[in-house]
Amino acid sequence: MIVLALRSEKEAWRDRENGEKRDNDENRKVKEDADDEDEEDEADDELAPLTPGLGEERRSRVGRLDWCHCRNCAKMSREDECRCCHEDEGVWSKILEDESSSSGTSAYSCVVTHPFFTSVCLNPYALQALHSRDAQLYGYEERLPLHEKYRVTSYRAFVDYYHGQLEYEVECRHLPSCAMSTIKAHFQDHAFMVRVPGYSPL
């Protein structure tokens, strides 16, 4: 009887020890899983402030400007408008081609400082000539107010020069934020009041 009692007590102690070991293993596994989840969350947080061209986009760009490299972009209302000229391969390949630079670098930090943009896209005289061409191709846009006619003509000139595409409807994805916002600011509703040289009815 004494032997049986000792054996039963020993078995009970072994079972208790095994049970505690199982509990410890389960607790350790739960802690490891939680640590893994924390590491994944930290990794997601590190990707949140986007660097264009690196990693995967995790956040909407609407309402933010941390994706802009040229320092001339504006906050846009649509996701496909939130793009810097530094992310536009067509723009920079054209700029480098014009400069015929052997170093592969550009003297321009933004497309809005490029000679074509300043001398054509923002020049009412040049846009008047381009508007006459567009009117022959697509018809006159009488329904548009004057400042919108200048904007549309400027958008077309930009896409034609930098992307080699002349289109009736210019998609916003073809213009980086800096270019679009600069054109809009230059040709405002009351451009006569801000005295834009050469601004006259089309």
N, C-alpha and C positions, 0 to 999 in steps of 0.2 A: 504493500500500500504506500509506504514511504517512497519507494522507488517510482511508482506510478505518479505520485503527487509531484516529485521533483521533475520527472520528465514532462508532465503537463505544464508545470511552471516554466520550464526551460523553453518549451515550444511556444507558450504564450509570449515569453520575452522575445523570442526570435521573430514571431509574427509581428509584434509591436515594433521591433527594430526595422523589419522590412517595410512595414507600413509607413514609418517615418521617413525611410529612404525614398519610397515612392513619392511621398508628399514633397520632399525636398527637390526631387527630380522634376516634378510637375511645376513647382514654384520657379525653379531655375529656368525651365523652358518658357513659362509665361513671361518671365522677366526678359529673356533673350528676344522673344517675339516683340515685346514692347520697345526694347532698345532698337530693334531693326526698324520698327515703324517710325520711331523718333528720328533715326538717321535718314529715312526716306523723306520725312517732312522737312528736315533741315536741308536736304538736297534740293527739294522743290523750292524752298525759300531762297536758296542761293541763285536759282535760275530766274526768280521773279523779276529782278531788275535786268531787263534784257540788254544784251550787247548785240546789235544787229550783225548777223552773219555767224554768230556762235551759238551753238546749242539749239534747243527747240523752243519755239514761242509758247509761253504759258499764260500770258496776260494780254488783254486787249490794250491796244495803243491809244484808243480814243480817250481824249482828255489828259494825255500825258505828253511829255516832250523829252524824256530821257533816252529815246531812241534816235534823236537828232544829232548828227555829227557836225553839220555845217553852221549851226547856231542861227540859222535863218528860218527854220520851219515854224509853223504855227500849229496850235491845237486844232485838230480837224474833227468833224462830226461823224465821219465814216471810216471804217477800218481800212478800206482800200485806198483812202487818201493819205493815210498815216505812213508816209515813206519819205526818207531823206534822199537828196540827190546823190549822196555817197553810196546809196544802195542801188542806184540805177546804172547798170553796166553800159547801156546805150549812151547815156549822157557822158560818162567819163571816157569811154572809148573815143567818142567824137571830139571831146576836148583835147585828149592826148594826140589824136590824129591831127587836129588843127595846129597844135603846137609843134608837131613833128619832133617831140622830145625823145632823145635817145636814152635818157635816164629813166623814163617811164613815170616821172612825177609831174605834177601840175603846179603852176603858179597860182591857180585859183582854188580857194577854199570852198567855194560854193558856185553853183551854176548861175546864180543871179548876178555874179560879177563877171561872167564870161562876155566877151565883146558882142557875140551874136545876140545874147539875151538883152543886153542893155541897148544895143543899136537897132534891134528889130522888134523884139517882143514888147519893149516898152516905148517904142518910137511911133507916135501917131502917124507921121508921114509915111513910114514904111508900111504900117498896118493899113493905111488907106489904099495903097497900091495892091496889097495882098487881098483886101476886101473886094476890090474890083475883080480880081482873078476868081475869088471864091464865089462871087455873085454869078459869074458866067458859068461856073461849074455846078453850083448847087441852087442858084436862084437867090433873089434878095430876101433878106429876113426882116421884113417891115414890122413884124409883130414885136421884135425885140427893142427895148430901149437902147439909146445910143451907147451907153457905157457897156452894156452886155454885148453889143456888136463888136466893140473893140476887144473885149475879153475873149470872145469866141475866136476871133481872128488871130489873136495872140496865142491862144492855146493851139490852134491849128499850125501856126508857124513854128511853135516849139516842137510839136510832135513830128512835123515834116522834116525839120532840120536835124534833130537829135535822134530820131528813130526811123527816119526815112519812110514815113507813112502819112499820106495826105488823105484825111477822112472827113466826111461831113459831120458825123457825131464823134467828138473827141472823148474818149473814155478817161476818167480821172486817174486810172491806174497808170496812164502814160505820162502824167505830170507829177513830179515830186511835190511835197507840201510847200517847200520853200518857193518854188517857181509859181505855183498856183496862188499862194497867199500874196506874193509880191505883185503879181498881175492884178489881182482883185483890189489890192490897196492902191495901185497906181491909177486904175480906171474905176473911180467911184461914181456913185449916182450923180453927184454934182461936180463933175470934173472941171467945168468952166470956173467954178468958184475957187478951186485949188490951182488954177492957171497952169494946166498942163500944156506946154508949148505944142502947137500944131493940132490940138484937139478941136475937131470941127465935125459937122454932120457928115454921115456917110450916105 
